[in-house]
Amino acid sequence: MMRDRLAEAIQLREEGRAKQDKAILKEARSLLLELAAAFPDDAEIIFQTGVAHDNSGLGSQAIPYYARALEIGLSGPDLERCLLGLGSTYRYLGYYQQAEETLRRGVKEFPDNRAIQVLHAMSLYNTQSYKEAMEIVLTNLMETTTDEKLQYFKRGLMYYATHLDETSN
């Protein structure tokens, strides 16, 4: 029963997000808030409640749910999405240090997630760690681009991604 209601709430949230429909998102949030009140130690429910708030443009209200889900012990793909969502929300709201710490954890635990890497680079920019931010962005660009002109210079660009201050002098 509880899992059915959770599945219904997730489906509503996804539909509301896809359609950018505030009424559907509000309905999903209401259902998730009921579930969160009834099952305060269920990491998945708490996480999904955070996502519903985030999808509704209520990032500051999403943060406590994300943080609680991590505290309870969220794992797997939900953990990956939670670290991305929480880090992104912290950054968006100007909590740059918390964003950097959260996204650094995300990169460590999910090294293949390029979205987390790029958001981490953005948080590094916000904390004035420009060199590390550029290294991450350049590396991701060069590892994913099919642009012929960039590919032609790939070896050099990859080298300089980690040697930004190096000159011939």
C-alpha positions as CSV (number, residue, x, y, z in Angstrom):
1,M,0.0,0.0,0.0
2,M,2.7,2.5,1.1
3,R,4.9,1.5,-1.9
4,D,1.9,1.9,-4.3
5,R,1.3,5.4,-2.9
6,L,5.0,6.3,-3.3
7,A,5.0,5.0,-6.9
8,E,1.9,7.1,-7.6
9,A,3.5,10.2,-6.1
10,I,6.7,9.7,-8.1
11,Q,4.7,9.3,-11.3
12,L,2.8,12.5,-10.5
13,R,6.0,14.3,-9.8
14,E,7.6,13.1,-13.0
15,E,4.5,14.1,-15.0
16,G,4.3,17.5,-13.3
17,R,8.0,18.1,-14.0
18,A,7.7,17.1,-17.7
19,K,4.7,19.3,-18.2
20,Q,5.9,22.1,-15.9
21,D,2.5,21.8,-14.3
22,K,2.4,23.5,-10.9
23,A,-1.0,21.8,-10.0
24,I,0.3,18.3,-10.6
25,L,3.5,19.1,-8.7
26,K,1.5,20.4,-5.8
27,E,-0.5,17.2,-5.7
28,A,2.7,15.1,-5.8
29,R,4.2,17.2,-3.0
30,S,1.0,16.8,-0.9
31,L,1.0,13.1,-1.3
32,L,4.8,12.9,-0.5
33,L,4.4,15.1,2.6
34,E,1.7,12.7,3.9
35,L,4.0,9.8,3.3
36,A,6.9,11.5,4.9
37,A,4.9,12.3,8.0
38,A,3.8,8.6,8.2
39,F,7.2,7.2,7.4
40,P,9.8,9.7,8.6
41,D,12.6,7.2,8.6
42,D,12.1,5.9,5.0
43,A,15.0,7.4,3.1
44,E,13.4,6.9,-0.4
45,I,10.2,8.8,0.7
46,I,12.2,11.6,2.3
47,F,14.4,11.9,-0.8
48,Q,11.4,11.9,-3.1
49,T,9.8,14.6,-1.0
50,G,12.9,16.7,-1.5
51,V,12.9,16.2,-5.2
52,A,9.2,17.2,-5.4
53,H,10.0,20.5,-3.6
54,D,13.0,21.0,-5.9
55,N,11.0,20.3,-9.0
56,S,8.5,22.9,-7.8
57,G,11.1,25.6,-7.5
58,L,11.1,25.3,-3.7
59,G,14.8,24.5,-3.3
60,S,15.2,25.9,0.2
61,Q,12.4,23.6,1.4
62,A,14.0,20.7,-0.4
63,I,17.3,20.9,1.4
64,P,16.1,19.5,4.8
65,Y,14.6,16.5,3.0
66,Y,17.7,15.8,1.0
67,A,19.9,16.2,4.1
68,R,17.6,13.9,6.1
69,A,17.6,11.2,3.4
70,L,21.4,11.2,3.4
71,E,21.4,11.0,7.2
72,I,19.0,8.0,7.1
73,G,21.3,6.2,4.7
74,L,20.0,6.6,1.1
75,S,21.9,4.4,-1.4
76,G,22.3,3.5,-5.0
77,P,20.8,5.7,-7.8
78,D,18.7,7.7,-5.3
79,L,21.9,8.6,-3.5
80,E,23.5,9.7,-6.7
81,R,20.5,11.9,-7.6
82,C,20.3,13.2,-4.0
83,L,23.9,14.4,-4.0
84,L,23.4,16.0,-7.4
85,G,20.1,17.7,-6.3
86,L,21.3,18.8,-2.9
87,G,24.6,20.1,-4.3
88,S,22.9,21.9,-7.2
89,T,20.3,23.5,-4.9
90,Y,23.0,24.6,-2.4
91,R,24.8,26.3,-5.3
92,Y,21.7,27.9,-6.7
93,L,20.8,29.4,-3.3
94,G,24.4,30.7,-2.8
95,Y,25.5,28.1,-0.2
96,Y,28.7,27.6,-2.2
97,Q,30.8,25.8,0.4
98,Q,28.1,23.3,1.2
99,A,27.6,22.8,-2.6
100,E,31.3,22.2,-3.1
101,E,31.4,19.6,-0.3
102,T,28.3,17.8,-1.4
103,L,29.3,17.7,-5.1
104,R,32.8,16.6,-4.2
105,R,31.3,13.7,-2.3
106,G,29.1,13.0,-5.4
107,V,32.2,13.0,-7.7
108,K,34.0,10.6,-5.3
109,E,31.1,8.2,-5.0
110,F,29.9,8.5,-8.6
111,P,32.9,9.3,-10.7
112,D,31.2,8.6,-14.0
113,N,28.4,11.1,-13.5
114,R,29.4,14.0,-15.7
115,A,26.5,16.2,-14.5
116,I,27.8,16.0,-11.0
117,Q,31.3,16.7,-12.2
118,V,30.2,19.9,-14.1
119,L,28.1,21.1,-11.2
120,H,31.1,20.5,-9.0
121,A,33.2,22.6,-11.3
122,M,30.6,25.4,-11.1
123,S,30.7,25.2,-7.3
124,L,34.5,25.4,-7.5
125,Y,34.2,28.5,-9.6
126,N,31.8,30.0,-6.9
127,T,34.4,29.2,-4.2
128,Q,37.1,30.8,-6.4
129,S,38.9,27.5,-7.1
130,Y,39.2,28.5,-10.7
131,K,42.1,26.3,-11.7
132,E,40.4,23.1,-10.5
133,A,37.1,24.2,-12.0
134,M,38.7,24.7,-15.4
135,E,40.5,21.4,-15.3
136,I,37.2,19.5,-14.7
137,V,35.3,21.4,-17.4
138,L,38.1,21.1,-20.0
139,T,38.6,17.4,-19.2
140,N,34.8,16.7,-19.5
141,L,34.7,18.7,-22.8
142,M,37.6,16.9,-24.4
143,E,36.3,13.5,-23.3
144,T,32.9,14.0,-24.8
145,T,33.3,16.3,-27.8
146,T,33.1,15.2,-31.4
147,D,34.2,18.6,-32.7
148,E,37.0,18.0,-35.2
149,K,38.9,21.1,-34.4
150,L,38.9,20.4,-30.7
151,Q,39.8,16.7,-31.4
152,Y,42.8,17.9,-33.5
153,F,44.2,19.6,-30.4
154,K,43.1,17.0,-27.9
155,R,46.5,15.9,-26.7
156,G,47.6,19.5,-26.0
157,L,44.3,20.6,-24.5
158,M,44.3,17.6,-22.2
159,Y,47.8,18.3,-21.1
160,Y,47.1,22.0,-20.4
161,A,43.8,21.2,-18.6
162,T,46.1,20.1,-15.7
163,H,48.9,22.6,-16.4
164,L,47.0,25.8,-16.9
165,D,49.7,28.1,-15.5
166,E,52.5,26.5,-17.5
167,T,54.3,28.6,-20.1
168,S,57.4,28.0,-22.3
169,N,59.5,30.5,-20.2
